[in-house]
Amino acid sequence: MQSFKIIVEKHSDGFIAYPLGLKGVVVGEGDSYDEAISDVSSAIEFHIKTFGPDVLESEEPVIDVYIAEAGIAL
């Protein structure tokens, strides 16, 4: 069993989720947070089964994830 950090975004029309630590594009979506997590979990499993363990990034694993906001004058 391997754990992945997953970013979940809430949009007006639902949730989008994507993992960190994988090569390639893996995305899940759903009408709820739980649906997006379930969908991206299935997508991660499919991605690894399809492309093999080489899609796992060999760098140090992501320890934690932070979301920050910065105001930029345009």
N, C-alpha and C positions, 0 to 999 in steps of 0.2 A: 504494500500500500504506500503510495506516495501522495503527499499533500501539495496542493498548488495554491498560491495566493491568487484570488480572483477579484478583478475590478468589476463593480456593478454600477451602472449608470441608470438613473431614473429619468425618463423622458415623459412628455405629456401623453404619449401613446403606448407606454409600457417600459420594460426594463431590458437593458443590454448588458451582457456579462462577457468578459474575456479574461483568460488566465495570463499570468506572467510566467516566464521560464520555459516557454515552448518556442521552437522555431516554426515559422509559418503562421497562418491566420486561423485562429480558432475563436468562434463567437457563438454565444447562445442568446436567446431572447425569450421573453414571456410577458404575460399580462401582469404577473406578480414577481416579486423578488425570488420567491421559492421556485417558480416556474423557470426563471432565467438561470438560476443555479443548477437546477436539474438538467436543463437543456445544454448548458455549457459543460457540465460533467459528462454527459453522453458524447458531446463533441470532442472533448479531450480524449476519452477512451477510444473513440473511433480514429482520431488523428494518430494516436500512438500505434494502434493496431495496424493501420494502413501504411504508415511511413516508417515504423520501427523506432527503436529507442534512440536513434540518432537525432530525433526532433527535440530531445531533452537537452536544454542548454547545459553545457559542461562547466560553466562558471559557477561561482559560489551561489548557493540558493538565496532567494530573496528572503530576508529576515523579517521585514515589516514593510508596510506600505502606508504612505502619508498622502493626503490630499491637501494642497495649499492653493491659495488664491492670491494673485498679485494684481494690483491696479497699474495699468500702463497707459501713459498719456499718448493719445494718437493725434 
